Amino acid sequence: MEEHGDATGKTPGTGLPEQGDKALAMTRGAARKAAERLRSGVSAVRDVRDASRRHSSAKAALREMRDRLEADEAALARREEVEAGYDDIVAEQTSVVTEASAEIERQRKAVEKLEGQLSALEKRLEQMKSDHEQELRPFKRMAETARGRSEEAARGVSEAKRAVRSAEGQAKEAAEQREQSIASVNRAIDSAQGRLRKVQDELRRAQEARAGAGTISQLQNEIATELARVEAAKAEVDSVTRDAQTAVEAAQTHLWTQKKSLEEAQREADAAKREHERRRSEYEEKLSRARDEEQDLSDEISRLRGEADEAKAAHDEAAERHDEAQALLDEAEDVHATPEETSRLRTSIASQRTEVQAQKGVVAELAEGEKSLRARTRGARLTLLAAALVVVALVVAIVVLIATR
């Protein structure tokens, strides 16, 4: 007979369905345990975080309670100190306030007086400068005018010197020209006389040799011609000498005239320079005297301004002493007038000290609880950390696998 399978498709009698069910059940059990461990780890982390937050909040509350307690203790100590020294504080600070008030008033009046004097002196200095400027203006103008004349006269001397140098050149040139002209005419005379002597020698030799009448007559004619030339040259010497001397004398006269002009220009320049120096000295002397007067007044203003600044500083120091003493007086009066506030602070401080001690216990208890909880849940938190690392590793592996395909 044929064997037929059941509805599961498995062959009856093999036992395979029973083994599959067991494996599935084991897998499901393992998954449940893993989930339970993860939930336990998450819960442990949350519980530790909550415990840490409660511990931190308790410590912050303790710090605030301590700060308030310290502030109230300091306020109580100050009130007790003030109350204990009330009479001395009132006596001493009242004296300081009285003296400071008198000093403030004295320095205020001093400042007002000095500022009034300063204002008057500053106006006086401004008017003095204006008056000096008006007084000095004509002297400054005369000094500037004298300087202009001196500079103009100096330029005239320079021009006269140039004219003298030019005239000296012309005189020298005229003298040189005269010498050259006379030398030239003398050379012409010497040449004519030389030729005359030569012709006379030839005539003498011709007569001694009993030359013909024609030759002797020709030589006599040449002698007459040379004699005429010598006479003409001598006459020219006189004419050239007179003309050259006239030119030299004219040049020398011009040079003399220019030298006289230079002397006159120099005298005028010297006089203008002396006038300028006199005017400048006069102006500078008056200017120096005016500046000295202004400086004296400026020094007085500086001295008064320094005194005013010192008075203001003394006023401010007295005001500061007054305010500090008045503040101490006000504090003493307030403490003395409100003993109930001192009693309230004592009661409040005692209560706060009790609350601080109680809060210390709370903080210690929470610290111990947090420490115990961390110890108990260490395994669960480590399991959660390991699971998280596995998940990260799987994600990295999947990403790498996808990237390599």
ZIBEL-V211588 format. One record per residue. N is the residue number from 1. SS is DSSP state (~ for helix, > for strand, _ for the rest). OMEGA is omega in whole degrees, 0 to 359 (* if undefined). Layout:
N,SS,OMEGA  N,SS,OMEGA
This chain:
1,_,177  2,_,175  3,_,181  4,_,176  5,_,177  6,_,185  7,_,182  8,_,180  9,_,180  10,_,181  11,_,181  12,_,176  13,_,182  14,_,183  15,_,182  16,~,180  17,~,182  18,~,179  19,~,179  20,~,181  21,~,180  22,~,180  23,~,179  24,~,180  25,~,180  26,~,179  27,~,179  28,~,179  29,~,179  30,~,180  31,~,179  32,~,180  33,~,179  34,~,179  35,~,178  36,~,179  37,~,179  38,~,179  39,~,179  40,~,179  41,~,179  42,~,180  43,~,180  44,~,178  45,~,180  46,~,181  47,~,179  48,~,179  49,~,179  50,~,180  51,~,178  52,~,180  53,~,178  54,~,179  55,~,180  56,~,180  57,~,179  58,~,178  59,~,178  60,~,178  61,~,178  62,~,178  63,~,179  64,~,179  65,~,179  66,~,179  67,~,179  68,~,180  69,~,180  70,~,179  71,~,180  72,~,178  73,~,178  74,~,179  75,~,179  76,~,179  77,~,179  78,~,180  79,~,179  80,~,178  81,~,181  82,~,181  83,~,180  84,~,181  85,_,186  86,~,184  87,~,180  88,~,180  89,~,181  90,~,182  91,~,184  92,~,184  93,~,175  94,~,177  95,~,179  96,~,180  97,~,181  98,~,180  99,~,181  100,~,179  101,~,178  102,~,179  103,~,178  104,~,181  105,~,180  106,~,180  107,~,177  108,~,179  109,~,179  110,~,180  111,~,180  112,~,180  113,~,182  114,~,179  115,~,175  116,~,178  117,~,179  118,~,180  119,~,180  120,~,181  121,~,179  122,~,176  123,~,179  124,~,179  125,~,179  126,~,179  127,~,179  128,~,179  129,~,179  130,~,179  131,~,180  132,~,180  133,~,179  134,~,181  135,~,184  136,~,186  137,~,180  138,~,180  139,~,177  140,~,179  141,~,179  142,~,178  143,~,179  144,~,178  145,~,179  146,~,177  147,~,178  148,~,179  149,~,180  150,~,179  151,~,179  152,~,179  153,~,178  154,~,176  155,~,177  156,~,177  157,~,179  158,~,179  159,~,179  160,~,178  161,~,177  162,~,179  163,~,179  164,~,179  165,~,178  166,~,180  167,~,176  168,~,177  169,~,180  170,~,179  171,~,179  172,~,180  173,~,179  174,~,179  175,~,179  176,~,179  177,~,178  178,~,180  179,~,180  180,~,181  181,~,180  182,~,179  183,~,180  184,~,180  185,~,179  186,~,177  187,~,178  188,~,177  189,~,180  190,~,179  191,~,180  192,~,180  193,~,178  194,~,179  195,~,180  196,~,180  197,~,179  198,~,180  199,~,179  200,~,177  201,~,180  202,~,179  203,~,180  204,~,180  205,~,180  206,~,178  207,~,178  208,~,181  209,_,180  210,_,179  211,_,183  212,_,181  213,~,181  214,~,181  215,~,181  216,~,180  217,~,179  218,~,181  219,~,178  220,~,177  221,~,179  222,~,179  223,~,179  224,~,179  225,~,182  226,~,177  227,~,179  228,~,180  229,~,179  230,~,180  231,~,179  232,~,180  233,~,179  234,~,178  235,~,179  236,~,178  237,~,180  238,~,181  239,~,181  240,~,181  241,~,180  242,~,181  243,~,181  244,~,179  245,~,178  246,~,179  247,~,179  248,~,180  249,~,178  250,~,180  251,~,179  252,~,176  253,~,178  254,~,179  255,~,179  256,~,179  257,~,181  258,~,177  259,~,176  260,~,177  261,~,179  262,~,179  263,~,180  264,~,179  265,~,179  266,~,178  267,~,179  268,~,179  269,~,179  270,~,179  271,~,179  272,~,179  273,~,178  274,~,179  275,~,179  276,~,180  277,~,179  278,~,180  279,~,180  280,~,179  281,~,179  282,~,180  283,~,182  284,~,177  285,~,178  286,~,178  287,~,179  288,~,180  289,~,179  290,~,180  291,~,178  292,~,179  293,~,179  294,~,180  295,~,177  296,~,180  297,~,177  298,~,178  299,~,178  300,~,177  301,~,179  302,~,179  303,~,179  304,~,179  305,~,176  306,~,178  307,~,179  308,~,178  309,~,178  310,~,179  311,~,177  312,~,179  313,~,178  314,~,177  315,~,181  316,~,179  317,~,178  318,~,178  319,~,178  320,~,177  321,~,179  322,~,182  323,~,180  324,~,180  325,~,179  326,~,178  327,~,177  328,~,177  329,~,180  330,~,180  331,~,180  332,~,179  333,~,180  334,~,180  335,~,182  336,~,183  337,~,184  338,_,177  339,~,180  340,~,178  341,~,176  342,~,179  343,~,180  344,~,179  345,~,179  346,~,180  347,~,181  348,~,181  349,~,178  350,~,180  351,~,181  352,~,178  353,~,177  354,~,180  355,~,179  356,~,179  357,~,179  358,~,180  359,~,174  360,~,178  361,~,178  362,~,180  363,~,180  364,~,179  365,~,180  366,~,178  367,~,179  368,~,179  369,~,179  370,~,180  371,~,180  372,~,181  373,~,178  374,~,180  375,~,183  376,~,188  377,_,183  378,~,181  379,~,180  380,~,181  381,~,176  382,~,177  383,~,179  384,~,179  385,~,179  386,~,179  387,~,179  388,~,178  389,~,178  390,~,181  391,~,179  392,~,180  393,~,178  394,~,179  395,~,179  396,~,181  397,~,180  398,~,180  399,~,180  400,~,181  401,~,181  402,~,182  403,~,182  404,~,179  405,_,*
